[in-house]
């Protein structure tokens, strides 16, 4: 538990001709957390730097380049081309690649539609009646009425019977379950009767296939050849489309990197201040890196740049609440995963104690109490160690979590020795508990959980008091429910409660002194504050004061009581963990007595322990995190600070933007 890295503000004044080079140099080094330089001077001697027009020109190009990379499916592992572009070259590259992509995609769609059409036509001709008849020979016969279409096969015989022997009905009866193709031949003067009878039976008219120069059998080879040729063209187009990402991906990635670099430079310069021929750059820097910034400015500007240092305590904007000093955590590999948990909630203020160490120790302690088992704890520790050491790219983001699992697993193994549990098996002849057995000492487990809660809550309140003393908020450090009076009430109530439970008596004088007096002082907090501020009357009247004071006093009591009781869940989950392991071994004993139960008992034992590690381990992590966020952070950690994020330039800007 220590304070964040000491920071200082640097105001850098350089000639305009050095701005582009200095911006790139600062971005390459990643040293300065930029702030609005034009707002630093209360007399408004500096004007803001406007890069809006350039941003409006570059941002669409960057978005278009990213969209094109995604559309082509360029792999992130593709090496960027070693090529430098200017804005015109990027535009030309995007136009060329997009045109090629659109042309190939359009050709693929057209070829696919043609292949689908030919496939349907081929199937249609194969199913058509009168395969060997020249279909075009039927059309010129004026005395003959020919119609084709689809009808349910079950109704074909009925239609033929209704139309009589002078009408010929031919149909495809290969699949009785679906409508088949029907060809009807009749005398021309019977057309009306034929159409009427067919319509009654759900006949759907369908024209003859075109061009019907030959019979359907003669047309099929021609269709097969056309379909094969279309498939060949389609495969060629697909290969060309698949080769497009590898052919253009490297150049697109290089263009995107340079576009992003340009955007980073322009956005950084938006925060600069400008006056005549000079430009001002302002930002926060770790005090240990101040020398590096000064050396960089001197090297880029040839010694003409001026650097002014301003301490946080002397900064008027910080004092007036217009600016917040950013926070950089002190480097620590072991605290890294716990700082990620903290950042998910918020960031400490610059003038507050860094809670990382307290969060780490309390979190590890809670997990061990809830998940005490030697074998299962070591399994989690081994998993965490492997996760920490692995170099697989897909798991790179989870590597810091390996430290969390390693430490929590070791804590669980330590408490496993205290509980006498190895992979859920508890037997004094195998491993004698050094402290207690959770299922046999329920009261002790719950009491230990409450003690842990009291210690953690007390440390949290002490941190809050130290933070306020450091910030010279003397009154709030004492007269607050999480200040000196609050913790005196908490300790006094706990002490008297333990004494009453043990001795069976409670003295009124001690109760008044240790419990009622701190609450009474908190009750009159507002009048005392007004008196110290030399104000004569309460701003909202006595009735509102009494109502608010009663509510705040009740909140003080319920906050400490609720938080303490909430820590009982640590003991409850320790009991549930032990009970679940006991249930697994009970099932194993039952299976061992059955014929062939040896194999099943081993499977239950293995998979049961895996289930406990997965489910109970996740529950213990979630509950430990919940206690941190809701029961401890609420007492000392508002989380409204600002994280130190230095301006960085991961990519090089476009060629024509380098000297703007």
C-alpha positions as CSV (number, residue, x, y, z in Angstrom):
1,X,0.0,0.0,0.0
2,X,1.7,3.1,-1.3
3,X,1.0,6.3,-3.1
4,X,1.0,6.6,-6.9
5,X,4.1,7.8,-8.9
6,X,4.9,11.5,-8.3
7,X,3.9,13.7,-11.3
8,X,4.7,17.2,-12.5
9,X,3.3,19.3,-15.2
10,X,5.6,20.5,-18.0
11,X,4.8,23.5,-20.3
12,X,7.0,23.3,-23.4
13,X,7.4,26.4,-25.6
14,X,8.8,25.8,-29.1
15,X,9.0,27.5,-32.5
16,X,6.3,26.5,-35.0
17,X,8.9,24.9,-37.3
18,X,9.7,22.3,-34.6
19,X,6.1,21.3,-33.7
20,X,5.8,18.4,-36.2
21,X,9.1,16.8,-35.3
22,X,8.6,17.3,-31.5
23,X,5.1,15.8,-31.7
24,X,6.4,12.7,-33.4
25,X,9.3,12.4,-30.9
26,X,7.0,12.8,-27.9
27,X,4.6,10.2,-29.4
28,X,7.4,7.8,-30.1
29,X,8.6,8.0,-26.5
30,X,5.2,8.0,-24.8
31,X,6.0,10.3,-22.0
32,X,3.5,13.1,-21.8
33,X,-0.2,13.0,-20.7
34,X,-1.4,15.9,-22.8
35,X,-3.8,18.6,-21.5
36,X,-5.3,21.6,-23.1
37,X,-2.3,24.0,-23.4
38,X,-4.5,27.0,-24.4
39,X,-6.4,26.8,-21.1
40,X,-3.3,26.9,-18.9
41,X,-3.0,30.6,-19.0
42,X,-5.8,32.5,-17.2
43,X,-5.2,35.6,-19.4
44,X,-5.9,33.6,-22.6
45,X,-2.7,34.6,-24.2
46,X,-2.7,31.3,-26.2
47,X,-5.1,30.3,-28.9
48,X,-6.1,26.7,-29.6
49,X,-4.6,24.8,-32.5
50,X,-7.3,23.9,-35.1
51,X,-6.6,20.6,-37.0
52,X,-10.3,20.1,-37.8
53,X,-10.0,20.3,-41.6
54,X,-7.1,17.8,-41.7
55,X,-8.9,15.4,-39.4
56,X,-12.0,15.7,-41.5
57,X,-9.9,14.7,-44.5
58,X,-8.0,11.8,-42.9
59,X,-10.7,10.2,-40.7
60,X,-12.8,9.0,-43.7
61,X,-9.7,7.5,-45.3
62,X,-8.9,5.6,-42.2
63,X,-12.4,4.4,-41.8
64,X,-12.6,3.4,-45.4
65,X,-9.2,1.6,-45.2
66,X,-10.3,-0.4,-42.1
67,X,-13.6,-1.3,-43.7
68,X,-11.8,-2.5,-46.8
69,X,-9.4,-4.6,-44.7
70,X,-12.3,-6.2,-42.9
71,X,-14.3,-6.8,-46.2
72,X,-11.3,-8.5,-47.7
73,X,-10.6,-10.6,-44.6
74,X,-7.0,-9.5,-44.3
75,X,-5.3,-11.5,-41.5
76,X,-4.0,-9.4,-38.6
77,X,-0.8,-11.4,-38.9
78,X,-0.1,-10.2,-42.4
79,X,3.1,-8.2,-42.5
80,X,2.6,-4.6,-43.5
81,X,4.5,-3.4,-46.6
82,X,7.6,-1.4,-46.1
83,X,6.2,1.5,-48.1
84,X,5.6,5.2,-47.4
85,X,2.4,6.8,-48.7
86,X,1.1,10.3,-49.0
87,X,-2.6,11.2,-48.9
88,X,-3.0,11.0,-52.7
89,X,-1.3,7.6,-52.9
90,X,-3.5,6.2,-50.1
91,X,-6.6,7.4,-52.0
92,X,-5.4,5.8,-55.2
93,X,-4.6,2.6,-53.5
94,X,-8.0,2.4,-51.8
95,X,-9.7,3.2,-55.1
96,X,-7.8,0.5,-57.0
97,X,-8.3,-2.3,-54.4
98,X,-12.0,-1.4,-53.9
99,X,-12.6,-1.5,-57.6
100,X,-11.0,-4.9,-58.0
101,X,-12.9,-6.2,-55.0
102,X,-16.3,-4.9,-56.3
103,X,-15.6,-6.2,-59.8
104,X,-14.7,-9.7,-58.5
105,X,-17.7,-9.8,-56.1
106,X,-20.0,-8.7,-58.9
107,X,-18.6,-11.3,-61.3
108,X,-19.0,-14.0,-58.6
109,X,-22.6,-13.1,-58.0
110,X,-23.4,-13.1,-61.8
111,X,-21.6,-16.5,-62.3
112,X,-23.4,-18.0,-59.3
113,X,-26.8,-16.8,-60.6
114,X,-26.0,-18.3,-64.0
115,X,-24.9,-21.6,-62.5
116,X,-28.0,-21.7,-60.4
117,X,-30.2,-21.0,-63.5
118,X,-28.5,-23.7,-65.5
119,X,-28.8,-26.2,-62.7
120,X,-32.6,-25.5,-62.4
121,X,-33.0,-25.7,-66.2
122,X,-31.1,-29.0,-66.3
123,X,-33.3,-30.5,-63.6
124,X,-36.4,-29.2,-65.3
125,X,-35.5,-30.9,-68.6
126,X,-34.5,-34.1,-66.9
127,X,-37.9,-34.4,-65.3
128,X,-39.9,-33.3,-68.3
129,X,-42.3,-35.9,-70.0
130,X,-41.7,-36.9,-73.7
131,X,-37.9,-36.8,-73.4
132,X,-37.4,-37.8,-77.0
133,X,-40.1,-35.7,-78.6
134,X,-39.1,-32.4,-80.4
135,X,-41.1,-30.1,-78.3
136,X,-41.1,-27.3,-80.9
137,X,-42.9,-29.6,-83.3
138,X,-45.9,-29.5,-81.1
139,X,-46.5,-25.8,-81.2
140,X,-47.3,-25.2,-85.0
141,X,-50.1,-27.8,-84.9
142,X,-53.2,-25.5,-85.0
143,X,-55.7,-28.4,-84.4
144,X,-53.8,-29.4,-81.3
145,X,-53.9,-27.8,-77.8
146,X,-50.8,-28.4,-75.7
147,X,-50.4,-27.2,-72.1
148,X,-47.9,-28.0,-69.5
149,X,-47.6,-27.4,-65.8
150,X,-47.6,-29.0,-62.3
151,X,-50.2,-31.0,-60.5
152,X,-50.4,-33.4,-57.6
153,X,-49.7,-36.9,-58.9
154,X,-52.7,-38.3,-57.0
155,X,-55.0,-36.1,-59.0
156,X,-53.6,-36.9,-62.5
157,X,-55.7,-40.1,-62.9
158,X,-58.9,-38.3,-61.8
159,X,-58.2,-35.5,-64.3
160,X,-57.6,-38.0,-67.1
161,X,-60.8,-39.7,-66.3
162,X,-62.8,-36.5,-66.3
163,X,-61.3,-35.3,-69.6
164,X,-62.0,-38.6,-71.4
165,X,-60.1,-40.7,-73.9
166,X,-59.7,-37.9,-76.5
167,X,-57.3,-36.1,-74.1
168,X,-53.8,-37.4,-73.4
169,X,-52.3,-36.7,-70.0
170,X,-48.6,-37.5,-69.5
171,X,-46.9,-36.9,-66.1
172,X,-43.7,-37.4,-64.2
173,X,-44.5,-40.0,-61.5
174,X,-41.0,-40.5,-60.0
175,X,-41.9,-38.9,-56.7
176,X,-45.6,-39.2,-55.6
177,X,-45.0,-37.0,-52.6
178,X,-44.5,-33.7,-54.5
179,X,-46.2,-32.0,-57.5
180,X,-45.1,-33.5,-60.8
181,X,-44.8,-32.1,-64.3
182,X,-47.8,-32.7,-66.5
183,X,-48.2,-32.5,-70.3
184,X,-51.7,-32.4,-71.7
185,X,-52.6,-33.0,-75.4
186,X,-56.1,-32.3,-76.6
187,X,-58.0,-31.1,-79.6
188,X,-58.0,-27.3,-80.0
189,X,-61.8,-27.0,-79.6
190,X,-61.6,-28.7,-76.2
191,X,-59.3,-26.0,-74.8
192,X,-61.9,-24.4,-72.5
193,X,-63.0,-27.7,-71.0
194,X,-59.4,-28.9,-70.5
195,X,-58.4,-25.7,-68.7
196,X,-61.5,-25.8,-66.5
197,X,-61.1,-29.4,-65.4
198,X,-57.4,-28.9,-64.7
199,X,-58.0,-25.8,-62.7
200,X,-60.4,-27.7,-60.4
201,X,-57.6,-30.0,-59.5
202,X,-54.9,-27.4,-58.7
203,X,-53.1,-27.4,-62.0
204,X,-50.4,-24.7,-62.2
205,X,-49.6,-23.8,-65.8
206,X,-45.9,-23.8,-66.7
207,X,-44.4,-22.9,-70.2
208,X,-42.3,-25.3,-72.2
209,X,-38.6,-24.8,-71.8
210,X,-36.8,-22.5,-74.3
211,X,-35.3,-23.0,-76.8
212,X,-37.0,-26.2,-77.6
213,X,-35.2,-26.9,-80.9
214,X,-34.6,-30.6,-80.0
215,X,-36.1,-33.0,-77.6
216,X,-35.3,-32.8,-73.9
217,X,-32.8,-35.6,-74.2
218,X,-30.8,-33.9,-76.9
219,X,-30.8,-30.6,-74.9
220,X,-29.3,-32.1,-71.8
221,X,-25.7,-32.5,-73.0
222,X,-25.6,-28.9,-74.2
223,X,-26.8,-27.8,-70.7
224,X,-24.2,-30.0,-69.1
225,X,-21.4,-28.4,-71.1
226,X,-22.6,-24.8,-70.4
227,X,-22.9,-25.7,-66.7
228,X,-19.4,-27.1,-66.5
229,X,-18.0,-24.0,-68.2
230,X,-19.8,-21.7,-65.8
231,X,-18.5,-23.7,-62.8
232,X,-15.0,-23.4,-64.2
233,X,-15.3,-19.6,-64.6
234,X,-16.8,-19.5,-61.1
235,X,-13.9,-21.4,-59.6
236,X,-11.4,-19.1,-61.4
237,X,-13.1,-16.0,-60.0
238,X,-13.1,-17.5,-56.5
239,X,-9.4,-18.1,-56.7
240,X,-8.8,-14.5,-57.8
241,X,-11.0,-13.2,-55.0
242,X,-9.2,-15.4,-52.4
243,X,-5.8,-14.2,-53.7
244,X,-6.8,-10.5,-53.3
245,X,-6.1,-10.2,-49.5
246,X,-2.5,-11.6,-49.9
247,X,-1.9,-9.4,-52.9
248,X,-3.1,-6.2,-51.4
249,X,-3.2,-6.8,-47.6
250,X,0.3,-5.7,-46.8
251,X,-0.1,-2.4,-48.6
252,X,-3.5,-1.8,-47.0
253,X,-2.1,-2.5,-43.5
254,X,0.8,-0.1,-44.2
255,X,-1.6,2.6,-45.3
256,X,-3.8,2.1,-42.2
257,X,-0.8,2.3,-39.9
258,X,0.2,5.6,-41.4
259,X,-3.3,7.0,-41.4
260,X,-3.6,6.1,-37.7
261,X,-0.2,7.8,-37.1
262,X,-1.4,10.9,-38.8
263,X,-4.6,11.0,-36.8
264,X,-2.7,10.6,-33.6
265,X,-0.5,13.5,-34.5
266,X,-3.4,15.7,-35.5
267,X,-5.4,14.9,-32.4
268,X,-2.4,15.6,-30.2
269,X,-1.9,19.0,-31.8
270,X,-5.5,19.8,-31.2
271,X,-4.5,20.2,-27.5
272,X,-1.6,22.5,-28.2
273,X,-1.7,26.3,-27.7
274,X,-0.4,28.8,-30.3
275,X,0.7,32.4,-30.2
276,X,2.4,34.2,-33.1
277,X,5.4,32.0,-34.1
278,X,5.3,29.9,-30.9
279,X,3.5,26.7,-29.9
280,X,2.9,25.5,-26.3
281,X,2.7,21.9,-25.4
282,X,1.4,21.1,-21.9
283,X,1.1,17.8,-20.1
284,X,1.8,15.7,-17.0
285,X,5.0,13.6,-16.8
286,X,6.3,11.3,-14.1
287,X,8.9,13.3,-12.1
288,X,11.5,10.6,-12.8
289,X,11.0,11.1,-16.6
290,X,11.2,14.9,-16.6
291,X,14.9,14.8,-17.6
292,X,14.1,12.6,-20.6
293,X,11.5,15.1,-21.8
294,X,13.9,18.0,-21.4
295,X,16.6,16.2,-23.3
296,X,14.2,15.3,-26.0
297,X,13.0,18.9,-26.4
298,X,16.6,20.1,-26.5
299,X,17.6,17.6,-29.1
300,X,14.6,18.3,-31.5
301,X,14.7,22.1,-31.2
302,X,18.4,22.5,-31.1
303,X,18.3,23.9,-27.6
304,X,15.8,26.6,-28.4
305,X,12.8,25.0,-26.7
306,X,11.8,26.2,-23.2
307,X,10.5,23.8,-20.6
308,X,8.7,25.0,-17.4
309,X,7.9,22.6,-14.5
310,X,4.8,23.1,-12.4
311,X,4.2,21.0,-9.2
312,X,0.7,19.7,-8.6
313,X,0.5,21.6,-5.4
314,X,1.2,24.9,-7.1
315,X,-1.0,24.4,-10.2
316,X,-3.9,26.8,-10.1
317,X,-6.1,24.7,-12.3
318,X,-5.7,21.7,-10.0
319,X,-6.3,23.8,-7.0
320,X,-9.5,25.2,-8.5
321,X,-10.7,21.8,-9.5
322,X,-10.5,22.5,-13.2
323,X,-7.9,19.8,-13.9
324,X,-7.1,16.5,-12.3
325,X,-3.6,15.2,-11.9
326,X,-3.4,11.8,-13.7
327,X,-2.4,8.7,-11.7
328,X,0.3,6.2,-12.7
329,X,0.6,3.1,-10.6
330,X,4.0,2.2,-9.3
331,X,5.3,-0.7,-11.4
332,X,4.7,-4.1,-9.8
333,X,4.3,-7.4,-11.7
334,X,2.6,-9.1,-8.8
335,X,0.0,-6.4,-8.3
336,X,-0.9,-6.0,-12.0
337,X,-4.0,-8.3,-12.0
338,X,-5.3,-6.6,-8.8
339,X,-4.9,-3.2,-10.4
340,X,-7.0,-4.4,-13.3
341,X,-9.7,-5.2,-10.8
342,X,-9.4,-1.8,-9.3
343,X,-9.5,-0.1,-12.8
344,X,-12.7,-1.9,-13.5
345,X,-14.2,0.0,-10.6
346,X,-12.3,3.3,-11.0
347,X,-9.0,5.0,-10.6
348,X,-7.6,6.4,-7.3
349,X,-7.0,10.1,-7.1
350,X,-3.5,11.4,-7.3
351,X,-3.6,12.5,-3.6
352,X,-4.9,9.2,-2.3
353,X,-3.2,6.0,-1.2
354,X,-2.8,3.4,-3.9
355,X,-5.1,0.5,-2.6
356,X,-3.5,-2.2,-4.7
357,X,-1.6,-3.9,-1.9
358,X,-4.5,-3.9,0.4
359,X,-6.8,-5.2,-2.3
360,X,-4.3,-8.0,-3.2
361,X,-3.8,-9.2,0.4
362,X,-7.5,-9.1,1.4
363,X,-8.6,-10.7,-1.9
364,X,-6.1,-13.6,-1.6
365,X,-7.1,-14.1,2.1
366,X,-10.8,-14.2,1.3
367,X,-10.3,-16.7,-1.6
368,X,-8.2,-19.0,0.6
369,X,-10.8,-19.0,3.4
370,X,-13.6,-19.9,0.9
371,X,-11.7,-22.4,-1.1
372,X,-9.4,-24.2,1.3
373,X,-8.0,-27.4,-0.2
374,X,-4.5,-28.5,-0.8
375,X,-5.0,-30.4,-4.1
376,X,-7.5,-28.2,-5.7
377,X,-5.6,-25.1,-4.7
378,X,-2.4,-26.4,-6.2
379,X,-4.3,-27.3,-9.4
380,X,-5.4,-23.7,-9.7
381,X,-1.9,-22.5,-8.9
382,X,-0.4,-24.7,-11.6
383,X,-3.0,-23.4,-14.1
384,X,-2.1,-19.9,-13.2
385,X,1.6,-20.6,-13.6
386,X,1.0,-22.1,-17.0
387,X,-1.2,-19.2,-18.0
388,X,1.5,-16.8,-16.9
389,X,4.3,-18.6,-18.8
390,X,2.5,-19.5,-22.0
391,X,3.4,-17.6,-25.2
392,X,0.3,-18.5,-27.2
393,X,-1.0,-15.3,-28.9
394,X,-4.6,-16.2,-28.2
395,X,-4.0,-16.2,-24.5
396,X,-1.8,-13.1,-24.3
397,X,-4.6,-10.9,-22.9
398,X,-5.1,-13.4,-20.0
399,X,-1.5,-13.7,-18.9
400,X,-1.8,-11.2,-16.1
401,X,-4.7,-13.2,-14.8
402,X,-2.2,-16.1,-14.3
403,X,-0.7,-14.3,-11.4
404,X,-4.1,-13.9,-9.8
405,X,-4.8,-17.6,-10.2
406,X,-1.3,-18.5,-8.9
407,X,-1.6,-16.5,-5.7
408,X,-5.2,-17.5,-5.1
409,X,-4.3,-21.1,-5.6
410,X,-1.4,-20.9,-3.2
411,X,-3.7,-19.3,-0.6
412,X,-6.3,-22.0,-1.1
413,X,-3.6,-24.7,-0.7
414,X,-2.4,-23.0,2.6
415,X,-5.9,-23.0,4.0
416,X,-6.2,-26.6,2.8
417,X,-3.5,-27.6,5.3
418,X,-5.4,-25.6,7.9
419,X,-8.6,-27.5,7.1
420,X,-7.0,-30.9,6.5
421,X,-8.5,-31.2,3.0
422,X,-6.8,-32.8,-0.1
423,X,-9.0,-32.9,-3.2
424,X,-12.0,-32.7,-1.0
425,X,-10.9,-35.7,1.1
426,X,-10.8,-35.0,4.8
427,X,-9.2,-37.7,7.0
428,X,-6.9,-37.0,10.0
429,X,-4.9,-40.1,9.1
430,X,-4.1,-38.6,5.7
431,X,-3.7,-34.9,6.6
432,X,-4.4,-33.7,10.1
433,X,-6.0,-30.2,10.1
434,X,-3.7,-27.5,11.5
435,X,-6.6,-25.3,12.5
436,X,-10.1,-26.7,12.1
437,X,-12.5,-28.8,10.0
438,X,-15.1,-26.5,8.5
439,X,-18.0,-29.0,8.7
440,X,-17.2,-29.9,12.3
441,X,-16.5,-26.3,13.5
442,X,-19.2,-24.3,11.8
443,X,-19.2,-21.6,14.5
444,X,-15.4,-21.1,14.3
445,X,-15.6,-20.8,10.5
446,X,-18.3,-18.1,10.6
447,X,-16.5,-16.4,13.5
448,X,-13.2,-16.3,11.5
449,X,-15.1,-14.8,8.5
450,X,-16.5,-12.1,10.7
451,X,-13.0,-11.4,12.2
452,X,-11.6,-11.0,8.6
453,X,-14.5,-8.7,7.8
454,X,-13.8,-6.5,10.9
455,X,-10.1,-6.3,10.1
456,X,-10.7,-5.4,6.4
457,X,-13.4,-2.8,7.2
458,X,-11.2,-1.2,9.8
459,X,-8.2,-1.0,7.4
460,X,-10.5,0.5,4.8
461,X,-11.7,3.2,7.2
462,X,-8.1,3.9,8.3
463,X,-7.1,4.4,4.7
464,X,-10.0,6.8,4.3
465,X,-8.8,8.8,7.3
466,X,-5.2,8.9,6.1
467,X,-6.4,10.1,2.7
468,X,-8.3,13.0,4.2
469,X,-5.6,13.9,6.6
470,X,-3.1,14.0,3.7
471,X,-5.5,16.3,1.8
472,X,-5.8,18.6,4.8
473,X,-9.5,17.8,5.1
474,X,-9.3,17.9,8.9
475,X,-12.9,18.1,9.7
476,X,-14.0,15.3,7.4
477,X,-11.3,13.0,8.7
478,X,-12.9,13.2,12.1
479,X,-16.6,14.0,11.7
480,X,-17.6,11.4,9.1
481,X,-19.2,7.9,9.4
482,X,-16.0,6.5,7.8
483,X,-13.8,8.9,9.8
484,X,-12.4,8.8,13.3
485,X,-15.8,9.0,15.0
486,X,-17.1,6.3,12.8
487,X,-14.3,3.8,13.5
488,X,-14.5,4.7,17.3
489,X,-18.2,3.8,17.2
490,X,-17.5,0.6,15.3
491,X,-14.7,-0.6,17.6
492,X,-16.6,0.5,20.7
493,X,-19.8,-1.4,19.6
494,X,-17.8,-4.5,18.7
495,X,-15.9,-4.4,22.0
496,X,-19.0,-4.0,24.1
497,X,-20.8,-6.7,22.2
498,X,-18.0,-9.2,22.8
499,X,-17.7,-8.3,26.4
500,X,-21.5,-8.6,26.9
501,X,-21.5,-12.0,25.2
502,X,-18.6,-13.3,27.3
503,X,-19.4,-11.7,30.7
504,X,-23.1,-11.3,30.3
505,X,-23.2,-7.7,31.4
506,X,-23.1,-4.3,29.8
507,X,-22.3,-1.1,31.7
508,X,-24.2,2.0,30.8
509,X,-21.3,4.3,31.2
510,X,-19.2,2.4,28.7
511,X,-22.1,2.2,26.3
512,X,-22.6,5.9,26.4
513,X,-18.9,6.7,26.0
514,X,-18.0,4.3,23.3
515,X,-21.3,4.1,21.3
516,X,-23.6,7.0,22.0
517,X,-21.0,9.7,22.2
518,X,-19.5,9.1,18.7
519,X,-23.0,8.9,17.2
520,X,-24.1,12.1,19.0
521,X,-21.1,13.9,17.7
522,X,-21.9,12.7,14.2
523,X,-25.5,13.8,14.7
524,X,-24.4,17.4,15.4
525,X,-21.8,17.4,12.6
526,X,-23.5,20.0,10.5
527,X,-23.9,22.7,13.2
528,X,-20.3,22.1,14.3
529,X,-19.2,22.6,10.7
530,X,-21.2,25.8,10.4
531,X,-19.7,27.0,13.6
532,X,-16.1,26.3,12.5
533,X,-16.9,28.1,9.2
534,X,-18.3,31.0,11.3
535,X,-21.7,30.8,9.9
536,X,-24.6,31.6,12.2
537,X,-27.5,29.6,10.9
538,X,-28.2,26.3,9.3
539,X,-28.9,27.0,5.6
540,X,-31.9,24.7,5.4
541,X,-33.5,25.2,8.8
542,X,-33.5,23.1,12.0
543,X,-36.3,20.6,10.9
544,X,-34.4,19.6,7.8
545,X,-31.2,19.3,9.8
546,X,-32.7,17.0,12.4
547,X,-34.2,14.8,9.6
548,X,-31.0,14.5,7.7
549,X,-29.0,14.0,10.9
550,X,-31.2,11.1,11.9
551,X,-30.9,9.5,8.5
552,X,-27.1,9.8,8.4
553,X,-26.9,8.4,12.0
554,X,-29.0,5.4,10.9
555,X,-26.8,5.0,7.8
556,X,-23.7,4.9,10.0
557,X,-25.1,2.1,12.1
558,X,-26.5,0.1,9.2
559,X,-23.4,0.6,7.0
560,X,-21.0,-1.0,9.6
561,X,-23.5,-3.6,10.7
562,X,-24.4,-4.6,7.1
563,X,-20.8,-4.8,5.9
564,X,-19.8,-6.9,8.9
565,X,-22.6,-9.4,8.5
566,X,-21.9,-9.5,4.7
567,X,-18.5,-11.0,5.4
568,X,-20.3,-14.1,6.9
569,X,-20.7,-15.2,3.3
570,X,-16.9,-16.1,3.4
571,X,-17.6,-18.7,6.0
572,X,-20.8,-19.8,4.3
573,X,-19.0,-20.5,1.0
574,X,-16.2,-22.3,2.9
575,X,-18.9,-24.6,4.3
576,X,-20.6,-25.1,0.9
577,X,-17.2,-26.0,-0.6
578,X,-16.6,-28.6,2.1
579,X,-20.2,-29.9,1.8
580,X,-19.9,-30.3,-2.0
581,X,-16.7,-32.3,-1.7
582,X,-18.3,-34.5,1.0
583,X,-21.2,-35.2,-1.4
584,X,-18.8,-36.3,-4.1
585,X,-17.1,-38.8,-1.8
586,X,-20.4,-40.0,-0.6
587,X,-21.4,-40.9,-4.1
588,X,-17.9,-42.5,-4.6
589,X,-18.5,-44.8,-1.6
590,X,-21.9,-45.8,-2.9
591,X,-20.5,-46.6,-6.4
592,X,-17.6,-48.7,-4.9
593,X,-20.1,-51.1,-3.4
594,X,-21.8,-51.8,-6.8
595,X,-20.5,-54.4,-9.3
596,X,-18.1,-52.6,-11.7
597,X,-18.4,-49.5,-9.7
598,X,-14.6,-49.0,-9.4
599,X,-14.4,-47.3,-12.8
600,X,-17.4,-45.1,-12.2
601,X,-16.1,-44.1,-8.7
602,X,-12.8,-42.9,-10.3
603,X,-14.7,-41.0,-13.0
604,X,-16.9,-39.3,-10.4
605,X,-13.9,-38.5,-8.2
606,X,-12.0,-36.9,-11.1
607,X,-14.8,-35.0,-12.7
608,X,-16.3,-34.1,-9.4
609,X,-13.1,-32.4,-8.4
610,X,-12.9,-30.6,-11.8
611,X,-16.5,-29.4,-11.2
612,X,-15.6,-28.1,-7.8
613,X,-12.5,-26.3,-9.1
614,X,-14.5,-24.7,-11.9
615,X,-17.7,-23.8,-10.1
616,X,-16.5,-23.2,-6.5
617,X,-13.4,-21.4,-7.7
618,X,-15.5,-19.1,-9.9
619,X,-17.9,-18.4,-7.0
620,X,-15.1,-17.6,-4.6
621,X,-13.5,-15.2,-7.1
622,X,-16.9,-13.5,-7.7
623,X,-17.7,-13.2,-4.0
624,X,-14.2,-11.9,-3.2
625,X,-14.7,-9.2,-5.9
626,X,-18.1,-8.4,-4.6
627,X,-16.9,-7.8,-1.1
628,X,-14.1,-5.5,-2.4
629,X,-16.5,-3.5,-4.5
630,X,-19.5,-3.1,-2.3
631,X,-18.2,-3.5,1.3
632,X,-14.7,-2.0,1.2
633,X,-14.4,0.4,-1.7
634,X,-17.5,2.3,-0.5
635,X,-15.6,3.2,2.6
636,X,-12.4,4.7,1.2
637,X,-12.3,4.5,-2.6
638,X,-14.5,6.9,-4.7
639,X,-12.7,5.8,-7.9
640,X,-13.1,9.1,-9.7
641,X,-9.4,9.7,-10.5
642,X,-7.8,9.9,-13.9
643,X,-5.4,7.3,-15.3
644,X,-2.1,8.5,-16.7
645,X,-2.4,7.9,-20.4
646,X,0.6,9.3,-22.3
647,X,0.3,10.4,-25.9
648,X,1.8,7.6,-28.0
649,X,2.4,7.2,-31.7
650,X,2.3,3.6,-32.6
651,X,2.5,4.2,-36.3
652,X,4.3,6.6,-38.6
653,X,2.2,9.4,-40.1
654,X,1.7,9.9,-43.8
655,X,4.6,11.4,-45.8
656,X,2.8,14.7,-46.6
657,X,1.6,15.1,-43.0
658,X,5.1,14.9,-41.4
659,X,6.0,18.5,-41.6
660,X,2.5,20.1,-41.2
